[in-house]
Amino acid sequence: MKYVPDATGDRHFAEDHTTDRDAVDGLLSELDEYAVEQALQIKEANDDVEITVLTMGGDDAKDALRKALSMGADKAAHVNDEALHGTDVMGTSLVLAKAVEQIGYDLVLCGMSSTDGVMGVLPALLAERLGVPQVTLLSEVSVADGTVNGRRDGDTASQRLSAALPAVASVTDQSGEARYPSFKGIMAAKKKPVLALDLSDLGIDPADVGLAGAWSAVDEVAERPARTAGTVVKDEGEGGRQLAAFLAERRFV
């Protein structure tokens, strides 16, 4: 799960062309809330299930962990290291894979994408690094008899998928609304353990992550152009023709 800048805030880039995360409030990525919800539903349907929520980020990322713990997760792990600044999705998948291996797992559940980077490939990269099968973009997910099962909805058809555990799965925003933390859950979250990890704990060379280890780089950024006034068409009998001409001029029709 990821702590991301609030999409409704005024977001900017820092001088090194990374997202300026200090200039805007952050929160648990909405798309990751669906993964937390599905993990909780799996726990309710199965005995002996323990949910650990994992994030990589700065000190403020603990707020995202606490949100998931207050929803009902059992414990959390937080990878926090200054050398992680500017890490791209390749480095992120490496860090998370090492952390997952250290924590231990049967099923890794992810959101379909992050709401800041919007890459959408992290679950697949994570499965590849762990050497386990992946069942991604599920709108329905369940676990039974050592197998994760799910439904992936496409534009023209739906697929039924399954994979033997251990595995990685991701869920979409169609999998079911995430529950709100109760007051009891919020109070209980304060006592739940949060494991602190850094790169040395995971045996990762700092040169493999951060801006220096990124596989991609942002060379230039520019402010979004200010919104200009639209064209007003007064319909005095020729409104339809004017609209058609406007669309044709811009090759929309």
C-alpha positions as CSV (number, residue, x, y, z in Angstrom):
1,M,0.0,0.0,0.0
2,K,1.2,3.5,-0.7
3,Y,1.0,6.9,1.0
4,V,0.3,9.4,-1.8
5,P,-0.2,13.1,-2.2
6,D,-3.9,14.1,-2.1
7,A,-5.1,14.3,-5.7
8,T,-7.3,17.2,-4.8
9,G,-4.4,19.3,-3.6
10,D,-2.1,21.6,-5.5
11,R,0.7,19.2,-6.5
12,H,4.1,20.3,-7.8
13,F,7.5,18.9,-8.7
14,A,10.6,19.5,-6.6
15,E,13.9,20.9,-8.1
16,D,15.1,17.3,-8.7
17,H,11.9,16.6,-10.8
18,T,10.5,14.3,-8.1
19,T,7.0,14.9,-6.6
20,D,7.2,17.5,-3.9
21,R,5.5,15.4,-1.2
22,D,6.0,18.0,1.5
23,A,4.0,20.7,-0.3
24,V,0.7,18.8,-0.1
25,D,-1.2,16.6,2.4
26,G,-0.9,12.9,1.9
27,L,-3.2,9.9,2.5
28,L,-3.5,6.2,1.9
29,S,-4.0,5.7,-1.8
30,E,-7.7,5.1,-2.5
31,L,-7.0,2.3,-4.9
32,D,-5.0,0.5,-2.1
33,E,-8.0,0.8,0.3
34,Y,-9.8,-1.8,-2.0
35,A,-6.9,-4.2,-1.5
36,V,-7.1,-3.8,2.3
37,E,-10.9,-4.4,2.2
38,Q,-10.5,-7.6,0.2
39,A,-7.8,-8.8,2.6
40,L,-10.2,-8.2,5.4
41,Q,-13.0,-10.1,3.6
42,I,-10.6,-13.1,3.0
43,K,-9.8,-13.0,6.7
44,E,-13.5,-13.1,7.7
45,A,-14.1,-16.1,5.4
46,N,-11.0,-18.1,6.5
47,D,-9.5,-19.2,9.8
48,D,-6.0,-18.5,10.9
49,V,-5.5,-15.5,8.6
50,E,-3.2,-12.7,9.6
51,I,-3.0,-9.4,7.7
52,T,0.2,-7.4,7.5
53,V,0.1,-4.1,5.6
54,L,3.4,-3.0,4.1
55,T,4.5,0.4,2.8
56,M,7.6,2.1,1.6
57,G,8.0,5.9,2.2
58,G,9.0,8.6,4.6
59,D,7.9,9.2,8.2
60,D,4.4,10.4,7.1
61,A,3.7,7.1,5.5
62,K,2.9,5.8,9.0
63,D,-0.4,7.6,8.6
64,A,-1.4,5.3,5.8
65,L,-0.4,2.2,7.9
66,R,-2.5,3.4,10.8
67,K,-5.5,3.9,8.5
68,A,-5.2,0.3,7.3
69,L,-4.7,-1.0,10.9
70,S,-7.8,0.9,12.0
71,M,-9.7,-0.8,9.2
72,G,-8.8,-4.2,10.8
73,A,-5.3,-5.2,9.6
74,D,-3.3,-7.0,12.3
75,K,0.2,-5.5,12.0
76,A,2.3,-3.4,9.7
77,A,5.8,-3.0,8.2
78,H,7.3,0.3,7.2
79,V,10.4,0.6,4.9
80,N,11.9,4.0,5.5
81,D,15.4,5.1,4.3
82,E,16.6,8.4,3.0
83,A,18.3,6.6,0.1
84,L,14.9,5.7,-1.2
85,H,14.1,9.2,-2.4
86,G,13.4,9.2,-6.1
87,T,13.1,5.4,-6.4
88,D,11.2,4.3,-9.5
89,V,8.9,1.4,-9.9
90,M,11.8,-1.0,-10.6
91,G,13.5,-0.1,-7.4
92,T,10.2,-0.1,-5.5
93,S,9.5,-3.7,-6.6
94,L,12.9,-4.7,-5.4
95,V,12.4,-3.2,-2.0
96,L,8.9,-4.6,-1.5
97,A,9.9,-8.0,-2.7
98,K,12.8,-8.2,-0.1
99,A,10.4,-6.9,2.6
100,V,7.7,-9.4,1.7
101,E,10.2,-12.3,1.8
102,Q,11.5,-11.2,5.2
103,I,8.0,-10.8,6.7
104,G,6.7,-14.1,5.2
105,Y,3.5,-14.4,3.1
106,D,1.0,-16.7,1.4
107,L,-0.8,-14.0,-0.7
108,V,0.3,-10.5,-1.5
109,L,-2.7,-8.2,-2.3
110,C,-2.1,-4.9,-4.1
111,G,-4.3,-2.1,-5.5
112,M,-4.5,-1.9,-9.3
113,S,-2.3,1.2,-9.5
114,S,-1.1,4.1,-7.4
115,T,-2.9,7.4,-7.7
116,D,0.4,9.4,-8.1
117,G,2.7,7.5,-10.4
118,V,-0.2,5.5,-12.1
119,M,2.2,2.9,-13.4
120,G,0.0,-0.1,-12.7
121,V,2.9,-2.6,-13.2
122,L,4.1,-3.0,-9.6
123,P,2.1,-6.2,-8.9
124,A,3.5,-7.9,-12.0
125,L,7.1,-6.9,-11.1
126,L,6.6,-8.0,-7.6
127,A,5.4,-11.4,-8.7
128,E,8.4,-11.8,-11.0
129,R,10.9,-10.9,-8.3
130,L,9.2,-13.3,-5.8
131,G,9.0,-16.0,-8.5
132,V,5.3,-16.7,-7.9
133,P,2.2,-16.6,-10.1
134,Q,0.1,-13.4,-10.5
135,V,-3.6,-12.9,-10.9
136,T,-4.1,-9.2,-11.5
137,L,-6.9,-6.7,-12.0
138,L,-9.5,-8.7,-10.2
139,S,-13.0,-7.4,-9.5
140,E,-13.7,-10.4,-7.3
141,V,-11.2,-12.4,-5.2
142,S,-11.4,-15.3,-2.7
143,V,-9.0,-17.9,-1.2
144,A,-9.8,-21.5,-0.5
145,D,-7.8,-24.8,-0.2
146,G,-4.5,-23.1,-0.9
147,T,-5.7,-21.3,-4.1
148,V,-6.5,-17.7,-4.8
149,N,-9.5,-17.4,-7.2
150,G,-10.8,-14.3,-8.9
151,R,-12.7,-12.7,-11.8
152,R,-11.2,-10.2,-14.2
153,D,-13.7,-8.1,-16.1
154,G,-12.8,-6.8,-19.6
155,D,-14.6,-4.8,-22.2
156,T,-16.1,-7.8,-24.0
157,A,-15.8,-10.7,-21.5
158,S,-15.0,-11.8,-18.0
159,Q,-12.3,-14.3,-17.1
160,R,-12.1,-16.7,-14.2
161,L,-8.5,-16.9,-12.8
162,S,-6.9,-19.0,-10.2
163,A,-3.4,-19.6,-8.9
164,A,-1.8,-21.8,-6.2
165,L,-0.4,-20.0,-3.2
166,P,1.9,-18.3,-2.6
167,A,0.9,-15.7,-5.2
168,V,0.4,-12.0,-5.9
169,A,-3.0,-10.5,-6.8
170,S,-4.2,-7.0,-7.5
171,V,-7.8,-5.8,-7.2
172,T,-9.6,-3.0,-9.0
173,D,-11.9,-0.3,-7.8
174,Q,-14.9,-2.5,-8.7
175,S,-14.0,-5.1,-6.1
176,G,-16.1,-3.5,-3.4
177,E,-16.2,-0.3,-1.3
178,A,-13.7,-0.1,1.5
179,R,-15.1,0.0,5.0
180,Y,-14.7,3.0,7.3
181,P,-12.6,2.6,10.4
182,S,-14.7,2.4,13.6
183,F,-13.8,4.3,16.7
184,K,-12.9,0.9,18.3
185,G,-10.7,0.1,15.3
186,I,-9.0,3.5,15.5
187,M,-8.1,3.1,19.2
188,A,-7.0,-0.5,18.7
189,A,-4.7,0.5,15.8
190,K,-2.5,2.6,18.3
191,K,-1.5,-0.7,20.0
192,K,-0.8,-2.8,16.9
193,P,2.9,-3.4,16.1
194,V,4.7,-1.6,13.2
195,L,7.9,-3.2,12.1
196,A,10.5,-0.6,11.0
197,L,12.9,-1.6,8.2
198,D,15.6,0.1,6.2
199,L,17.8,-0.9,3.3
200,S,20.4,-2.5,5.5
201,D,17.8,-4.7,7.1
202,L,16.8,-5.9,3.6
203,G,20.3,-6.3,2.3
204,I,19.8,-3.8,-0.5
205,D,22.6,-1.7,-1.9
206,P,21.6,2.0,-1.8
207,A,23.0,2.3,-5.4
208,D,20.3,0.1,-6.6
209,V,17.5,2.4,-5.6
210,G,16.9,6.2,-5.4
211,L,17.4,8.6,-8.3
212,A,20.8,7.1,-9.1
213,G,19.5,3.6,-9.4
214,A,16.3,4.5,-11.3
215,W,15.7,3.0,-14.7
216,S,13.9,6.1,-15.9
217,A,14.4,9.8,-15.4
218,V,12.4,13.0,-15.8
219,D,14.4,15.4,-17.9
220,E,12.0,18.4,-17.8
221,V,8.7,19.5,-16.3
222,A,6.4,22.4,-17.0
223,E,3.4,23.9,-15.3
224,R,0.1,22.9,-16.8
225,P,-1.2,25.8,-19.1
226,A,-3.8,27.9,-17.5
227,R,-7.4,27.1,-18.5
228,T,-8.6,29.5,-21.2
229,A,-12.1,30.7,-21.7
230,G,-14.2,28.5,-24.0
231,T,-16.1,29.4,-27.1
232,V,-19.6,30.6,-26.6
233,V,-22.1,29.8,-29.3
234,K,-25.4,31.7,-29.3
235,D,-28.0,29.6,-31.0
236,E,-30.0,31.9,-33.3
237,G,-30.8,29.2,-35.7
238,E,-27.3,28.3,-36.8
239,G,-26.0,26.9,-33.5
240,G,-25.8,23.3,-34.9
241,R,-23.8,24.4,-37.9
242,Q,-21.4,26.4,-35.8
243,L,-20.9,23.4,-33.4
244,A,-20.3,21.1,-36.3
245,A,-17.8,23.5,-37.9
246,F,-16.0,23.8,-34.5
247,L,-15.6,20.1,-34.2
248,A,-14.6,19.6,-37.8
249,E,-11.9,22.3,-37.5
250,R,-10.3,20.3,-34.7
251,R,-10.8,17.0,-36.4
252,F,-13.1,15.6,-33.8
253,V,-15.6,14.6,-36.5
